[in-house]
């Protein structure tokens, strides 16, 4: 019988939507946690730290153990952890003596699921016999963007209609998606990424110069994306004097929409484009957006730069994965796991650098964003080297 790889693709689409849910839902509740449980805002900030730190640990784990466990078991486990973490968020803070401990435990649980999805979904699709895999990969990653937009909009609508005090019900509703997707991953065809099921080891990968180049690309991709995305709301509020709700819609939400549009465009017409040229152009546009947001005195122009930055970074993460798969075809699970770790590392250090410079400059956010220009600059230089290596071959 002919295998239905379309079902595999749909399962991975829902996997990225699951990742968007667990990454974006709790931050929308931070103020609620503060008022309902009396948790200091300083402690609440540790929730995001625990989330991303857990993802980094999972990335390292996947590089060494997923091939032994198997892709199907691992990806099903990801959905179980994501669903359990969301349901636990509605229950554990109520029954723990310290509600913050319950929230933190749930954040770690669904972060394990998110980390597994981040590492496994891309190689599962890469192993499927699709034509124009670069386009398929870009379209796949667009579902994280649409998931993020959906979580922000639908959660805001739910709170408007039913009140924020009913957030526990919504947490359980969001959990339906990963729990439903368990069935998809249990029944869809999943092929080995490398013939024989074994790819290169981490040690072998680190001896390949091209691997170091794509690692740098991925760090810059994560930093370029999240340095702007995580400060977009604050930028919208400080530049335009918007309320928190409107600022979230004008900043992070529009950023995610622009990023999703970029990935859909390459997903639809990528077979007619040169990926490295598209990424190089995106890097230049990203640099222009950072400069526009950090140097203009016109708030509207700054906001346009912030939103267009979402479009410019859209192809960076999936594009780097596609370049890696083409340049290092035997990279296997270890390569995808280390790339995810590099992206998460960039996503962790980028916003921190922007925040540090902002504080050092007397809370001047433009100064912080100006320093963030270093990430698209490095990406442009590395892409030029990668293209030259291609021509040498």
C-alpha positions as CSV (number, residue, x, y, z in Angstrom):
1,X,0.0,0.0,0.0
2,X,1.2,3.6,-0.7
3,X,2.2,5.4,2.4
4,X,0.3,8.5,3.3
5,X,3.1,11.0,4.0
6,X,0.5,13.8,3.9
7,X,-0.6,12.5,7.3
8,X,3.0,12.8,8.5
9,X,3.1,16.4,7.4
10,X,-0.1,17.2,9.1
11,X,1.1,15.7,12.3
12,X,4.2,17.8,12.2
13,X,2.1,20.9,11.4
14,X,0.2,20.2,14.6
15,X,3.4,19.6,16.4
16,X,4.7,23.1,15.6
17,X,1.3,24.5,16.6
18,X,1.7,22.6,19.9
19,X,5.1,24.2,20.4
20,X,3.6,27.6,19.8
21,X,0.9,27.0,22.4
22,X,3.3,26.0,25.2
23,X,5.7,28.8,24.3
24,X,3.1,31.6,24.2
25,X,0.2,30.6,26.5
26,X,1.8,31.0,29.9
27,X,3.5,34.4,29.2
28,X,0.0,35.7,28.5
29,X,-0.9,34.7,32.1
30,X,2.2,36.2,33.9
31,X,0.3,39.2,35.3
32,X,-2.6,36.8,36.3
33,X,-0.2,34.6,38.2
34,X,1.1,37.7,40.0
35,X,-2.3,38.9,41.1
36,X,-4.0,35.6,41.8
37,X,-1.2,33.8,43.6
38,X,0.9,36.8,44.8
39,X,4.0,35.6,43.1
40,X,6.6,38.4,42.7
41,X,7.3,39.4,39.1
42,X,11.0,38.6,39.6
43,X,10.1,35.0,40.3
44,X,7.6,34.8,37.4
45,X,10.5,35.7,35.0
46,X,12.1,32.4,36.0
47,X,9.3,30.6,34.3
48,X,10.6,31.6,30.8
49,X,14.2,30.9,32.0
50,X,13.2,27.4,33.1
51,X,11.4,26.8,29.8
52,X,14.3,27.7,27.5
53,X,16.9,26.0,29.8
54,X,14.8,22.8,29.7
55,X,14.7,23.0,25.9
56,X,18.5,23.3,25.7
57,X,18.9,20.2,27.9
58,X,16.4,18.3,25.7
59,X,18.4,19.3,22.6
60,X,21.6,17.8,24.1
61,X,19.7,14.7,25.2
62,X,18.3,14.2,21.7
63,X,21.7,14.4,20.1
64,X,22.8,11.3,22.0
65,X,19.7,9.1,22.7
66,X,16.9,9.6,20.2
67,X,18.3,7.2,17.6
68,X,18.3,4.5,20.3
69,X,14.8,5.3,21.5
70,X,13.3,5.7,18.0
71,X,11.6,8.7,16.3
72,X,8.0,7.5,16.8
73,X,8.3,6.9,20.5
74,X,10.1,10.2,21.0
75,X,7.7,12.3,19.1
76,X,4.7,10.7,20.7
77,X,6.4,11.4,24.1
78,X,6.7,15.0,23.1
79,X,2.9,15.4,22.7
80,X,2.2,13.5,25.9
81,X,4.5,15.9,27.8
82,X,3.0,19.0,26.1
83,X,-0.5,17.9,26.9
84,X,0.3,16.9,30.5
85,X,2.1,20.2,31.2
86,X,-0.9,22.3,30.0
87,X,-3.4,20.2,32.0
88,X,-1.1,20.3,35.0
89,X,-1.0,24.1,34.7
90,X,-4.7,24.1,35.5
91,X,-4.3,21.7,38.5
92,X,-0.9,21.8,40.2
93,X,-0.8,25.4,41.3
94,X,-4.1,24.8,43.2
95,X,-2.9,21.7,45.1
96,X,0.8,22.7,45.8
97,X,1.5,24.6,49.0
98,X,3.6,26.9,46.8
99,X,1.7,27.7,43.6
100,X,4.9,28.9,41.9
101,X,6.4,25.5,42.4
102,X,3.4,23.9,40.6
103,X,3.7,26.4,37.7
104,X,7.4,25.8,37.4
105,X,7.0,22.1,37.3
106,X,4.4,22.3,34.6
107,X,6.7,24.7,32.6
108,X,9.5,22.1,32.7
109,X,7.1,19.3,31.7
110,X,5.7,21.0,28.6
111,X,9.1,22.4,27.8
112,X,10.3,18.8,27.5
113,X,7.6,18.3,24.9
114,X,8.4,21.5,23.1
115,X,12.1,20.6,23.0
116,X,11.4,17.2,21.5
117,X,9.1,18.7,18.9
118,X,11.7,21.3,18.0
119,X,14.4,18.6,17.3
120,X,12.2,15.8,15.8
121,X,9.6,17.4,13.5
122,X,12.1,18.8,11.0
123,X,14.1,15.6,10.5
124,X,10.8,13.6,10.3
125,X,9.7,15.8,7.4
126,X,13.2,15.8,5.9
127,X,13.1,12.0,5.7
128,X,9.8,12.0,3.8
129,X,10.1,11.6,0.0
130,X,8.7,15.1,-0.8
131,X,9.8,17.2,-3.8
132,X,11.2,20.7,-3.1
133,X,12.1,19.9,0.5
134,X,13.4,23.4,1.1
135,X,9.9,24.8,0.4
136,X,8.2,22.1,2.5
137,X,10.5,22.9,5.4
138,X,9.7,26.6,5.2
139,X,6.0,25.9,5.1
140,X,6.3,23.5,8.0
141,X,8.0,26.2,10.2
142,X,5.4,28.7,9.2
143,X,2.9,26.8,11.4
144,X,4.8,27.9,14.5
145,X,4.1,31.5,13.4
146,X,0.4,30.9,12.8
147,X,0.2,28.9,16.0
148,X,1.7,31.9,17.9
149,X,-0.8,34.3,16.3
150,X,-3.7,32.0,17.0
151,X,-2.7,31.6,20.7
152,X,-2.4,35.3,21.2
153,X,-5.7,36.2,19.4
154,X,-7.9,33.3,20.6
155,X,-6.6,33.6,24.2
156,X,-7.3,37.3,24.1
157,X,-10.8,36.6,22.7
158,X,-11.5,33.9,25.3
159,X,-10.5,36.3,28.2
160,X,-12.7,39.0,26.7
161,X,-15.8,36.7,26.4
162,X,-15.4,34.6,29.5
163,X,-13.0,36.4,31.8
164,X,-9.3,35.8,32.6
165,X,-10.4,34.0,35.8
166,X,-11.4,31.0,33.6
167,X,-7.8,30.6,32.3
168,X,-7.7,27.0,33.7
169,X,-10.5,25.9,31.3
170,X,-8.6,27.4,28.4
171,X,-5.4,25.6,29.4
172,X,-7.3,22.3,29.2
173,X,-8.8,23.3,25.8
174,X,-5.3,24.0,24.4
175,X,-4.2,20.6,25.7
176,X,-6.6,18.9,23.3
177,X,-4.4,19.6,20.3
178,X,-1.2,17.7,21.5
179,X,-3.3,14.9,22.9
180,X,-5.2,14.5,19.6
181,X,-1.9,14.6,17.7
182,X,-0.7,11.5,19.6
183,X,-3.0,9.4,17.4
184,X,-1.5,11.1,14.3
185,X,2.1,10.3,15.2
186,X,1.2,6.8,16.3
187,X,-0.3,5.9,12.8
188,X,1.6,8.1,10.3
189,X,4.6,6.7,8.3
190,X,7.9,7.8,9.7
191,X,11.1,7.0,7.7
192,X,14.7,6.9,9.0
193,X,16.6,10.1,8.3
194,X,19.8,8.3,7.4
195,X,20.0,4.9,5.7
196,X,20.6,2.3,8.3
197,X,19.0,4.7,10.9
198,X,22.4,6.0,12.1
199,X,23.9,9.4,11.3
200,X,27.1,11.1,12.3
201,X,28.0,11.4,16.0
202,X,28.4,14.9,17.6
203,X,32.2,14.4,17.8
204,X,32.3,13.7,14.0
205,X,30.1,16.7,13.2
206,X,32.4,19.1,15.1
207,X,35.3,18.1,12.8
208,X,33.5,19.4,9.7
209,X,34.1,23.1,9.0
210,X,30.7,23.5,7.3
211,X,29.0,22.3,10.4
212,X,30.6,25.2,12.4
213,X,29.3,27.6,9.7
214,X,25.7,26.4,10.0
215,X,25.9,26.5,13.8
216,X,26.9,30.2,13.6
217,X,24.1,30.7,11.1
218,X,21.6,29.1,13.5
219,X,22.8,31.1,16.5
220,X,22.4,34.3,14.5
221,X,19.0,33.1,13.2
222,X,17.7,32.6,16.8
223,X,19.2,35.8,18.1
224,X,18.0,37.9,15.1
225,X,14.5,36.6,15.5
226,X,14.0,36.7,19.3
227,X,16.0,39.9,20.0
228,X,13.3,41.8,18.1
229,X,10.4,39.5,18.9
230,X,10.8,39.6,22.6
231,X,11.2,43.3,22.7
232,X,8.5,44.1,20.1
233,X,5.7,44.6,22.7
234,X,7.9,47.0,24.8
235,X,8.9,48.8,21.6
236,X,5.3,49.2,20.5
237,X,4.3,50.6,24.0
238,X,7.3,52.9,24.4
239,X,7.4,54.2,20.8
240,X,3.7,54.7,20.2
241,X,2.3,54.9,23.8
242,X,0.0,52.0,23.1
243,X,-1.7,49.9,25.9
244,X,-0.4,46.5,26.8
245,X,-3.1,44.6,24.8
246,X,-2.8,46.8,21.7
247,X,1.0,46.7,22.0
248,X,0.9,42.9,22.0
249,X,-1.2,42.9,18.9
250,X,0.8,45.6,17.1
251,X,4.2,44.2,18.2
252,X,4.6,40.4,18.7
253,X,1.4,39.4,16.8
254,X,2.2,41.4,13.7
255,X,5.8,40.3,13.9
256,X,4.7,36.6,13.9
257,X,2.3,37.3,11.0
258,X,5.0,38.8,8.9
259,X,7.3,35.9,9.8
260,X,4.7,33.4,8.8
261,X,4.0,35.2,5.5
262,X,7.7,35.0,4.6
263,X,7.8,31.2,5.3
264,X,4.6,30.7,3.3
265,X,6.0,32.6,0.3
266,X,9.1,30.5,0.2
267,X,7.0,27.4,0.9
268,X,4.9,28.1,-2.2
269,X,7.4,29.5,-4.6
270,X,10.7,28.2,-3.1
271,X,11.3,25.8,-6.0
272,X,11.8,28.9,-8.2
273,X,14.2,30.6,-5.8
274,X,17.8,30.2,-4.8
275,X,17.7,29.5,-1.0
276,X,21.0,31.0,-0.2
277,X,20.2,34.2,-2.2
278,X,16.8,34.5,-0.5
279,X,18.5,34.1,2.9
280,X,21.2,36.7,2.0
281,X,18.5,39.2,0.9
282,X,16.6,38.4,4.1
283,X,19.8,39.1,6.2
284,X,20.3,42.5,4.5
285,X,16.6,43.3,5.0
286,X,16.9,42.3,8.7
287,X,19.9,44.6,9.2
288,X,17.9,47.5,7.6
289,X,15.0,46.8,9.9
290,X,17.2,46.8,13.0
291,X,18.7,50.1,11.9
292,X,15.3,51.6,11.1
293,X,13.9,50.5,14.5
294,X,17.0,51.8,16.4
295,X,17.8,55.1,14.6
296,X,14.6,56.6,13.3
297,X,12.9,59.4,15.3
298,X,9.5,58.6,13.7
299,X,7.7,56.0,15.9
300,X,5.6,54.7,13.0
301,X,8.7,54.0,10.9
302,X,10.2,52.3,13.9
303,X,7.2,50.1,14.3
304,X,7.2,49.3,10.6
305,X,10.9,48.2,10.9
306,X,10.0,46.0,13.9
307,X,7.2,44.3,11.9
308,X,9.2,43.9,8.7
309,X,11.9,42.3,10.8
310,X,9.5,39.4,11.3
311,X,9.4,39.0,7.5
312,X,13.2,39.1,7.2
313,X,13.9,36.5,9.8
314,X,11.2,34.1,8.6
315,X,13.4,32.0,6.4
316,X,16.5,32.1,8.6
317,X,15.8,29.1,10.9
318,X,14.2,26.7,8.4
319,X,16.6,27.8,5.7
320,X,19.6,27.0,7.8
321,X,18.2,23.5,8.5
322,X,17.7,23.0,4.7
323,X,21.3,24.2,4.0
324,X,22.6,21.8,6.7
325,X,20.7,18.8,5.3
326,X,22.0,19.5,1.8
327,X,25.6,20.2,2.8
328,X,25.9,17.5,5.4
329,X,23.4,14.7,4.3
330,X,24.7,12.2,6.8
331,X,24.3,14.6,9.8
332,X,21.4,12.6,11.2
333,X,19.6,13.3,14.5
334,X,22.7,14.7,16.2
335,X,23.0,17.5,13.6
336,X,19.3,18.5,14.0
337,X,19.6,18.4,17.8
338,X,22.7,20.6,17.8
339,X,21.2,23.0,15.4
340,X,18.1,23.4,17.6
341,X,20.4,23.9,20.6
342,X,22.3,26.6,18.7
343,X,19.0,28.3,17.7
344,X,17.9,28.2,21.3
345,X,21.2,29.5,22.5
346,X,20.9,32.5,20.1
347,X,17.3,33.0,21.3
348,X,18.6,33.1,24.9
349,X,21.6,35.4,24.4
350,X,20.2,37.8,21.8
351,X,17.4,39.4,23.9
352,X,19.7,39.4,27.0
353,X,22.3,41.5,25.1
354,X,19.6,43.9,23.9
355,X,18.3,44.2,27.4
356,X,21.7,44.7,28.9
357,X,22.6,47.5,26.5
358,X,19.2,49.1,27.0
359,X,19.8,49.2,30.8
360,X,23.4,50.5,30.3
361,X,22.0,53.3,28.0
362,X,19.5,54.6,30.6
363,X,16.6,52.4,29.4
364,X,17.1,53.5,25.8
365,X,15.6,50.5,23.9
366,X,16.8,51.9,20.6
367,X,20.4,51.6,21.8
368,X,19.8,47.9,22.7
369,X,18.3,47.2,19.3
370,X,21.2,49.0,17.6
371,X,23.6,46.5,19.3
372,X,21.4,43.7,18.0
373,X,22.6,44.6,14.5
374,X,25.6,42.4,15.1
375,X,23.5,39.3,14.5
376,X,22.3,39.9,11.0
377,X,25.7,41.3,10.1
378,X,27.4,38.1,11.1
379,X,24.8,36.0,9.3
380,X,25.4,38.0,6.1
381,X,29.1,37.4,6.3
382,X,28.7,33.6,7.0
383,X,26.2,33.2,4.1
384,X,28.7,34.8,1.7
385,X,31.3,32.2,2.9
386,X,28.8,29.4,2.5
387,X,27.9,30.5,-1.1
388,X,31.6,30.7,-2.0
389,X,32.1,27.2,-0.7
390,X,29.3,26.1,-2.9
391,X,30.9,27.6,-5.9
392,X,34.3,26.0,-5.1
393,X,32.6,22.6,-5.2
